[in-house]
Each structure stands twice: as structure tokens, then as C-alpha cells.
Amino acid sequence: MKKIGILHGKERSFPEAFVARVNSKNVKGVHAEATLVDELMQGEPTPYAVMIDRISQDVPFYRAYLKNAALNGTAVLNNPFWWSADEKFFNNCLSTKIGVPVPRTILLPSKEMPPDTSGQSFSNLKYPLDWEKMIDYLGGFPLFMKPHAGGGWKNVYKVENFDEFFRDYNETNTLVMLLQEAIDFDAYFRCYCLGGKYVRIMDYEPRNPHHLRYVADHKVSKELRAQMHDYVLRLNHALGYDFNTVEFAIRDGIPYAIDFCNPAPDADINSVGEENFEWVVENAANMAIEKALSHKEGGNNLTWGTYVSGAANGLLPSMPVAEKAAKKPASHKASVAKKK
């Protein structure tokens, strides 16, 4: 029997519907259930061939449990080793190499020193930083500032000038922050990607109250939707996520990837709506069953993105050849002249 487990916290609508959907398909030799975590002995396997992780980002004990499970052959979705290493600034850096537009972004050191460090710990960091140079690189205010790792809308600031920037930056304590160009968008989309092939492009309005954000109907071309579809696959193949969402802000017909490190994205029926919920449940069930049927006993059943697998062979990520040939960046002088 190939058992599929789902590890979750307080959420109920998606995990319960997922388990019921997998079992309703009556696939011979496949059974789904809520994961039961018992005593964890080092190096011992779990009874699960596949496990979907919805909570280990908040519970370090579960993250360690999943790594041990993966070491013993469980296909953990998402890969707990990569998820532990990934963060949003790297995501943006990677996207610049594979041809997916992103807002201009810089990384800020934490305002307060981390525990058990002193000024000597930062002897390699330039001080003071050239704030005006960085703001100029980003195109000027307004700007968004948000944590370089983590999810949700926690500690996100929109700053309109230097006074607001320093005021808010002073509140961030030991968080490492991103400072990012504000994209004045005409339309916004949130896109699910499951199993590296199932994609759902959802019209989204982040300026609405939480329960109304999926109540949107953006009039964009089929070509633009096809481009977003391509970018979603490109990002998730490079990162290696089995379960993720990608958000795009559309400005002047260009989809900018805003947030695409969401390995435990919201799937509650009360927020995503019935149609989106049905799509997620059905395709998550199909993905998990496919993983169970292809599971190799005693093998490494994790998904590793093309960035990691390529790096193991000495390769760096790159954008498609046709795009690379067509891309002709303006010189620094030309860019300055254009601004003037």
C-alpha cells in the first residue's frame, strides 16, 4: 500500500477535502490520510510514500521530521531541504537569470544586530551604506519594504519618502528586509502551480479585503495569459517546487513576478472561492497519486529544481536562447539620458 499523508496545522477545508478526493478515486494500492507523527527515532522511515507539507514552515520539529522522512524515501512535497534554504531575494536573483521580469530589488542588512553578534561581526559590511544610490537604482519613491524570507503580509511597508523609509526601517529589528520598486499595476494575478505542470491563473486584487481578493475580472489578452503560464512553469521548474503560487503585477503589458516563494499557499475555500478550491483539490490529488505510483522504494523521491540539478553538473541557470539573443540592455549612459 502506497500511503499519502498530509501534514497540516489549523487549516481544515483543504486537507480534509484532499484526503477525501484521493480516496474517492479508488486507485488500487493508494490510500490518503492525515499524517500521524509518532515517536521520531533517527534514521527510521515513516509509513508514507508521499507527504504534502502545509505546516513545517511554522513548526521546526516537523521540518526535521520531514527531512528524516525524505532521507528514507518519502516524496515530501515540497522538498524540505530546498525549502529550508530558499528565500525571496534569491528567488528574484534567479528570475533575472531565466528571463522572468521582476521589480528592481535590493537587500538591506537588519537594522538591529542579530543575537550573539557585535559590531565586529559586521567588519566586512560597508558603513554607512549609500542610501541615495540605492534609492536611485530602484527608480525613486514610492517603494515597498518587506522581509526577505517568510510568507503572508507581515512586516510589509509602503514608503513614500526618506523619512517614512527610515521610520519604518527602524521598526524591523533583526529582520533582513527587501527594498523593492513599486509596480503601479493595471491588473494582478495569483497563479497556482502543482506538480510542475498543473497551472491555474487566478484573477486577483490584493487591494481588496482578504475575503474579496479573488473577486476580480481583469481584461487581458490570451497572449499575456500564455506568457504568465510560461513564466509560472519556468520559475517552478528552476526552483523545484511541487506546490507553489506565483503572483504577477501587470504594468504596460509586462507581467512582473512579485511573490513566488509560497510553498504552503492559501487553499482555504473561504478565501480562494469554490471554483479555485475545486481546482486545487482535484489537481493536488492527481499530483499526489502520480507521485505515489511512481515512488521508488528506498530511492530519493524528492523534486530538485533545475537550478540545483544544474549546479551539481557545474551549470548556471540561463534564460532561453531566443530571449537572450533578443535582450539588448541599454547602456548606463543611455539609461541616464532617458531619465533626463
C-alpha positions in Angstrom: 0.0 0.0 0.0 1.3 3.4 -1.0 0.2 5.8 1.7 -0.2 9.5 1.1 -0.1 11.8 4.1 -0.9 15.5 4.5 0.8 17.3 7.4 -1.1 20.5 8.4 -1.9 22.9 11.2 -5.2 24.5 12.0 -6.5 24.6 8.4 -9.3 22.1 7.7 -11.1 22.7 4.4 -8.2 21.8 2.1 -6.6 18.9 4.0 -9.9 17.2 4.6 -11.1 17.6 1.0 -7.7 16.5 -0.3 -7.8 13.2 1.7 -11.4 12.5 0.6 -10.7 13.3 -3.1 -7.7 10.9 -3.2 -9.6 8.1 -1.6 -12.7 8.7 -3.8 -10.6 7.9 -6.9 -10.2 4.3 -5.7 -6.7 3.9 -7.1 -5.6 0.4 -6.4 -2.8 0.3 -3.8 -3.1 4.1 -2.9 -4.6 5.5 0.3 -4.6 9.0 1.8 -4.9 10.2 5.4 -3.8 13.0 7.7 -0.2 12.3 8.7 0.2 10.9 12.1 3.6 11.8 13.7 4.7 9.4 16.4 8.0 9.0 18.2 10.8 10.1 15.9 13.9 7.8 16.0 16.9 8.8 14.0 17.1 7.2 10.6 13.8 5.3 10.9 11.4 5.6 8.0 7.8 6.8 8.1 4.9 4.7 6.6 4.3 7.3 3.9 5.4 7.1 0.3 4.2 10.7 -0.3 3.6 13.6 2.1 2.3 17.0 1.5 3.7 19.6 3.9 1.4 22.5 4.9 2.9 23.5 8.3 6.6 22.8 8.8 7.5 26.5 8.0 6.0 27.3 11.4 7.0 24.1 13.3 10.7 23.3 13.3 10.1 19.9 14.8 8.0 19.0 11.7 10.7 20.3 9.4 13.3 17.9 11.0 10.7 15.1 10.8 10.2 15.7 7.1 13.9 15.7 6.3 14.3 12.3 8.0 11.3 11.0 6.1 12.8 12.2 2.8 16.1 10.6 3.7 14.2 7.3 4.0 12.5 7.7 0.6 9.3 9.7 1.2 8.4 12.1 -1.6 7.9 15.2 0.5 6.0 18.0 -1.3 7.7 20.4 -1.1 11.3 19.4 -0.8 12.2 20.3 2.9 15.9 20.7 2.2 15.4 23.3 -0.6 12.5 25.0 1.2 14.8 25.4 4.2 17.5 27.1 2.1 15.3 29.3 -0.2 14.3 32.9 0.3 12.7 35.7 -1.7 15.9 37.6 -2.6 17.4 34.5 -4.1 14.1 34.0 -6.0 14.4 37.4 -7.5 18.1 36.9 -8.4 17.3 33.6 -10.1 14.5 35.1 -12.1 16.9 37.6 -13.6 18.8 34.7 -15.0 15.9 32.8 -16.5 14.2 35.7 -18.2 11.3 36.4 -15.9 10.7 40.1 -15.2 10.8 41.2 -11.5 10.8 44.6 -9.8 14.2 46.1 -9.1 15.2 45.0 -5.6 18.0 45.5 -3.1 18.7 43.6 0.1 19.0 45.5 3.4 21.0 44.4 6.4 19.0 44.0 9.6 18.5 47.3 11.4 19.5 45.7 14.8 22.3 43.2 15.2 21.3 39.6 15.5 21.6 37.9 18.9 25.2 37.0 19.9 26.8 39.4 17.4 28.5 42.7 17.8 29.9 45.5 15.6 32.9 43.3 15.0 30.7 40.7 13.4 30.0 43.2 10.6 33.5 44.3 9.8 33.0 43.3 6.2 29.9 45.5 5.7 30.4 48.9 4.3 29.2 51.7 6.6 27.4 53.9 6.1 25.6 52.5 3.1 24.9 54.9 0.2 21.1 55.2 0.7 20.7 57.7 -2.2 22.5 55.4 -4.6 20.2 52.5 -3.7 17.0 54.6 -3.9 18.1 55.9 -7.3 18.7 52.4 -8.5 15.2 51.5 -7.6 13.8 54.4 -9.5 12.8 56.6 -6.5 9.9 56.5 -4.2 7.3 55.0 -3.6 8.9 51.7 -2.6 7.9 48.6 -0.8 9.9 47.1 2.0 9.3 43.5 3.2 11.1 40.6 4.8 13.5 38.7 2.5 12.1 35.4 3.8 8.7 34.2 5.1 5.2 34.5 3.9 2.0 36.4 4.3 1.7 40.2 4.5 3.6 40.5 7.8 6.0 43.5 8.2 5.3 44.9 4.8 5.6 48.7 4.4 5.0 51.1 1.6 7.3 54.1 1.9 6.8 57.4 0.1 10.0 59.3 1.1 13.2 59.0 3.1 11.5 60.0 6.3 9.0 57.2 6.0 11.7 54.7 5.0 13.9 55.4 8.0 10.9 55.4 10.3 9.7 52.0 9.2 13.2 50.5 8.8 13.8 51.4 12.4 10.9 49.1 13.3 12.2 46.0 11.6 14.6 45.0 14.4 16.6 41.9 13.3 14.7 41.2 10.2 16.6 41.2 6.9 14.5 43.3 4.5 14.0 43.7 0.8 13.5 47.2 -0.6 11.7 47.0 -3.9 10.4 49.1 -6.8 6.7 49.7 -6.6 4.9 48.4 -9.7 1.9 50.6 -10.4 -0.1 47.7 -11.9 -3.1 47.6 -14.3 -4.0 44.0 -13.3 -2.9 41.4 -10.9 -2.9 37.6 -10.9 -2.1 34.8 -8.5 -1.2 31.5 -10.2 -1.2 28.1 -8.7 1.4 25.5 -9.9 1.2 21.9 -8.9 3.5 19.1 -9.9 5.4 21.4 -12.2 2.7 21.1 -14.8 -0.8 22.0 -13.5 -1.3 25.8 -13.7 -4.3 27.9 -12.7 -4.2 31.6 -13.4 -6.5 33.4 -11.0 -7.6 37.0 -11.3 -6.7 38.7 -8.0 -7.0 42.1 -6.4 -4.6 42.5 -3.5 -6.1 45.9 -2.6 -9.4 44.3 -1.7 -10.3 43.0 1.8 -8.9 39.5 2.2 -12.1 37.7 1.6 -12.7 39.6 -1.7 -9.3 39.4 -3.2 -10.3 36.7 -5.7 -13.3 38.6 -6.8 -11.7 40.2 -9.8 -12.1 40.0 -13.6 -9.1 41.5 -15.4 -9.4 42.0 -19.2 -6.1 40.9 -20.6 -5.1 39.1 -23.8 -4.8 35.4 -24.3 -1.1 36.1 -25.3 -0.5 37.7 -21.9 -2.1 34.8 -20.0 0.0 32.4 -22.1 3.1 34.3 -21.2 2.2 34.1 -17.5 1.7 30.4 -17.9 5.2 30.1 -19.3 6.7 32.2 -16.6 5.0 30.1 -13.8 6.4 26.9 -15.2 9.8 28.4 -15.8 10.1 29.6 -12.2 8.8 26.4 -10.6 11.0 24.2 -12.7 14.0 26.3 -11.7 13.1 26.3 -8.0 11.8 22.7 -7.9 8.5 23.4 -6.0 5.7 20.8 -6.4 3.2 23.1 -4.7 3.5 26.9 -5.0 1.9 30.1 -6.2 3.3 32.9 -8.3 1.9 36.4 -8.2 2.2 38.8 -11.2 1.6 42.6 -11.3 0.9 43.7 -14.9 2.4 47.1 -15.9 2.4 48.3 -19.5 1.6 44.8 -20.7 4.6 43.2 -18.8 3.9 40.6 -16.1 6.3 41.3 -13.2 6.7 38.3 -10.8 6.1 39.9 -7.3 6.0 36.9 -5.0 6.8 33.3 -6.0 8.1 31.7 -2.8 4.8 30.4 -1.4 5.3 26.7 -0.8 2.3 26.5 1.6 -0.1 28.9 -0.2 -3.6 29.7 1.0 -6.0 27.0 -0.2 -8.9 27.6 2.1 -12.3 27.5 0.4 -13.4 30.7 2.2 -10.7 32.8 0.7 -9.9 31.3 -2.7 -13.6 30.6 -3.6 -15.3 27.4 -4.6 -14.1 27.1 -8.2 -10.4 27.7 -7.3 -10.7 25.4 -4.4 -12.1 22.6 -6.5 -9.2 23.0 -9.0 -6.6 22.9 -6.2 -8.2 19.8 -4.5 -8.5 17.9 -7.8 -5.1 18.6 -9.1 -3.3 18.2 -5.8 -5.0 14.8 -5.5 -3.9 13.9 -9.1 -0.3 15.1 -8.4 0.0 13.1 -5.1 -1.4 9.9 -6.7 1.1 10.3 -9.6 3.9 10.7 -7.1 2.7 7.6 -5.2 2.5 5.4 -8.3 6.0 6.5 -9.4 7.5 6.2 -5.9 10.8 4.2 -5.8 11.2 2.3 -2.6 14.5 3.2 -0.9 15.2 5.9 -3.5 15.5 9.7 -3.5 11.9 10.7 -4.4 12.3 14.5 -3.8 11.9 17.1 -6.6 15.1 19.0 -7.2 14.8 22.1 -9.4 16.9 22.8 -12.4 19.0 25.3 -10.5 20.2 22.7 -8.0 20.5 19.8 -10.5 22.3 22.1 -13.0 24.6 23.4 -10.3 25.6 19.8 -9.4 26.8 19.5 -13.0 28.6 22.8 -13.0 26.0 24.8 -14.9 24.5 28.2 -14.1 20.8 29.0 -14.9 20.1 30.9 -18.1 17.2 32.3 -20.0 16.1 30.7 -23.3 18.5 31.3 -26.1 16.0 33.2 -28.2 15.2 35.6 -25.4 18.9 36.1 -24.6 19.6 37.0 -28.2 16.7 39.4 -28.3 17.6 41.1 -25.0 19.6 44.2 -25.6 20.1 46.1 -22.4 20.6 49.9 -22.7 24.0 51.3 -21.7 24.2 53.1 -18.4 24.7 56.5 -20.2 21.6 55.8 -22.4 19.5 55.0 -19.3 20.6 58.2 -17.6 19.8 60.2 -20.7 16.4 58.6 -21.0 15.6 59.5 -17.3 16.6 63.1 -18.0 
